[in-house]
Amino acid sequence: MRFRHRAAAGFATLLLPLAGLVGLASPAQAATSATASYTKTQDWGSGFEGKWTVKNTGTTTLSSWTVEWDFPSGTSVTSAWDADVTSSGTHWSAKNKSWNGTLAPGASVSFGFNGTGSGSPASCKLNGGGCDGGSVPGDAPPSAPGTPTASGITDTSVKLTWSAATDDKGVKNYDVLRDGTKVATVTATSYTNTGLTAGTDYSYTVQARDTADQTGPVSGAVKVRTTGGSQEPPPAGDTIKLGYFTEWGVYGRNYHVKNLVTSGSASKITHINYAFGNVKNGQCTVDDTYAAYDKAYTADQSVSGTADTWDQPLRGTFNQLRQLKTKYPHIKVLYSFGGWTYSGGFGQAAANATAFAKSCKAVVEDPRWADVFDGIDIDWEYPNACGLTCDTSGPAAFRNLSQALRAEFGPDYLVTAAITADGSSGGKIDAADYGGAAQYLDWYNVMTYDYFGAFDKDGPTAPHSPLTSYPGIPQAGFNSADAITKLKAKGVPSAKLLLGIGFYGRGWAGVTQSAPGGTATGAAPGTYEAGIEDYKVLKNSCPATGTIAGTAYAHCGSTWWSYDTPATIAGKMTWAKNQGLGGAFFWEFSGDTGNGELVTAIDDGLD
């Protein structure tokens, strides 16, 4: 449908003019030489942003780098990116990541950090030598250890064993990470973690440290559940209750994973789609890396009640989702790629579906967050049809893409897709082989919303999410019942179809007629976008005055809105059960009230 599923995301730091360089480096002539130079790129009074640049000025490749400096008392690093930054008192060290340590002759790399205080770096060292171009050692970091195996699991302990890492100068010890936080440093290739909670899920990884105290990449993750305890049961039956969590919602909307807990929604859902990953150059990629895995959460913002530290391997929403799954073990999380804005990349992806599928699995199984995701969701708007852009990849492209994803991810991962709900004759459902693709997918999220709205600025006014047709509906086939019927006729099993609910309304301005079908002059004002408003706002600002085709509408002054309420959702859930559907999904959590009224209505209606 036409809802964009994407809003502009703000950045964590302000883009201010570039400040002057601090002269800590100059070119060098030695064959195995390198420089490290510092720039203060931003200064906002209470803090600043700094950037170091390491350049290989020699004629041989540099295999790793460590930059050290001293800050005066009162100046410190609060967060960093593209390097692992540690401190001892006022002395600071930054080591390369696993992916940016190698520098060919003439190449350079930068890393940055946010800090507090007004001091500047002093006593700079690069790999133990000077930062001004003298000869520097080139010690490579250790390799990743093998993925740990778990044994001897009890109510309160587990033994972990892993294969050794390798290093050119020797491995000194290993850091054992539990749910992304270091719990021990050991010299052996095994460790027994005690003091655990019975009946609780944990995730363990291991990281090697060499004799120069460089850390290598993190190993793969092993999931462990201690024995005993009383696991919170999932919602009754196999009914799916899925909500979208938007990556950009952590900015202007100030909606975070903890809100799922405080609203009571977490105990009433079964699945979360994290939206959206991007599709670029025919491959899956993380979109906003800061929101996804770098943003630091304070103790009061965190699901676990523990503050993030600047040096932990994983932060951001991914880490909060990990904590949510620990607290609510029944919840499964899928990484959703595409959406209205990012669907333009699917045509290229479909041209080499196998390569696309491999790239997606590499993102989903990244060792830093492999335990967070239970599957992948593809939101292609729309195969062989037009959305924000028009696709001409042919009717078989979507089926081929789905087949490749299933082949790559295998039977243990969920593979799903959000699809059009255009039930018109010759419409978008008819444009692609949704029936053939269904055999490879666990279910479809049928986007049964956004049928009508102020993208047609003159009207006629109509409910954006009609359950059924009605006399005077502006377009035949634009309703949930017709879409579901058409998909079933194409061979999609009822249990693989989820009914879509929008946690928002669509509205027009300049409307004089209360009943649907009136004329308008344009889009009604909205908090984030004209013509769209969250349910949590509309329930008070423009309460429903009537219902049509299973959806509420409201005429307030000169504006006209349509949206779902707890009462209309109850009716839609009854219809979904009578149709034998697999459940329901919704876009998206932040549109609901603080106490989760709409999520509760879905949960109650499907039980």
Secondary structure as UniProt FT lines:
FT   STRAND          21..22
FT   TURN            31..32
FT   STRAND          33..43
FT   STRAND          48..56
FT   STRAND          66..70
FT   TURN            73..74
FT   STRAND          76..81
FT   STRAND          84..88
FT   TURN            89..90
FT   STRAND          91..95
FT   TURN            98..99
FT   TURN            105..106
FT   STRAND          108..116
FT   STRAND          122..126
FT   TURN            127..128
FT   STRAND          129..130
FT   STRAND          132..135
FT   STRAND          149..151
FT   STRAND          158..161
FT   TURN            168..169
FT   STRAND          171..178
FT   TURN            179..180
FT   STRAND          181..186
FT   STRAND          190..193
FT   TURN            198..199
FT   STRAND          201..210
FT   TURN            211..212
FT   STRAND          215..218
FT   STRAND          222..225
FT   TURN            237..238
FT   STRAND          240..246
FT   HELIX           247..250
FT   TURN            252..253
FT   HELIX           258..262
FT   TURN            263..264
FT   HELIX           266..268
FT   STRAND          271..280
FT   TURN            281..282
FT   STRAND          283..285
FT   HELIX           290..294
FT   HELIX           299..301
FT   TURN            310..311
FT   HELIX           316..327
FT   TURN            329..330
FT   STRAND          332..338
FT   HELIX           339..342
FT   HELIX           343..345
FT   HELIX           346..351
FT   HELIX           353..364
FT   TURN            367..372
FT   STRAND          375..379
FT   TURN            383..384
FT   TURN            395..396
FT   HELIX           397..409
FT   TURN            411..412
FT   STRAND          414..419
FT   TURN            425..426
FT   HELIX           428..431
FT   HELIX           434..437
FT   HELIX           438..440
FT   STRAND          443..446
FT   TURN            454..455
FT   TURN            457..458
FT   TURN            471..472
FT   TURN            476..477
FT   HELIX           480..489
FT   TURN            490..491
FT   HELIX           494..496
FT   STRAND          497..502
FT   STRAND          504..509
FT   TURN            516..517
FT   STRAND          522..523
FT   TURN            530..531
FT   STRAND          532..534
FT   HELIX           535..541
FT   STRAND          546..548
FT   TURN            549..550
FT   STRAND          551..556
FT   TURN            557..558
FT   STRAND          559..563
FT   HELIX           566..578
FT   TURN            579..580
FT   STRAND          583..587
FT   HELIX           589..591
FT   TURN            594..595
FT   HELIX           597..606
//
